C-alpha cells in the first residue's frame, strides 16, 4: 500500500470519527432538550469537516492521476 493510500485511509477514518462525534453531540442535545453543542463548537466542527473533505477529494484526484500515469507506462 502506498503512502498516498495510507493517507487517504487515515483521512477517511478521521472524517468518520468527526461525523460520529457531531452526531453524538447532536443526539445528546436532543435528548437533554438543551443544546449540548454551542454554536461556536459546531461551526468549528463543520469547518474542520469541510477541510477534511477537501483534502480527501484532492488525495483522490492525485491517486487517479497516479493510476493513469502508471497505466500509461504499462501500456507503453
N, C-alpha and C positions, 0 to 999 in steps of 0.2 A: 504494500500500500504506500502510495507516495505521500510526501509531506502535505501536499495540497489536499489530498483525500482526507488525511487525518484532521487537517484544519477545518475542512468542510464538516466533518462529523462532529468535531468539538463545537463548532458554531451552531449546528442544528440542535445539539444537545442543550446548549446554553439557551437557545430560543425556546425550546420545550420547557425548560425549568422556569424561565421567565414567565411564560404564558401560564404555567401551573400556579406560580406564585400569585400572579394577578387574579386568576380565577379563585384561588383560595381566599384571598383578601376580600374579594367582592362577595363571595358566598358568606363569609363570616359577617360582613357588614349587613347583608340582607337578613341573616338570622338574628342579629342583635338589634335590628331596627334602627341602627345608627351607622354612621359612616366610620368604618374601621380604617379606611384609607383616606388620608387627606388629599385634597386636590393637587397639591404640590408633588406628593409622592407618586400619585397616579400619573401625573404628567411626565415625571421623570422616568417612570417605568415604560410609558408609551414611547418616549423619545429613545430610550435605550433599545426597546424592541425594534423600532424603525431602523436604527443604526445597524443592528444585528441582521435584520432582513436585507438591508442594502449590501452589507458585507457578504452575506450568503449569496446574493444574486451575482455580485462581482466574482466571487470564487467560482460559482457555477459557470460563468462566462469564460473565465480563464481555463477551467477544465475542458470546456467544449473546444476552445481554441487549441489547447494542447493535444486533444484527441484528434482533431482534424489534421494537425501538423504531423502527428505520428502516423495517421492513416496515409497521408501523402507520401511520407518517407517509405512506408512499407509497400506502397503501390508502385514506387519508382523502380 
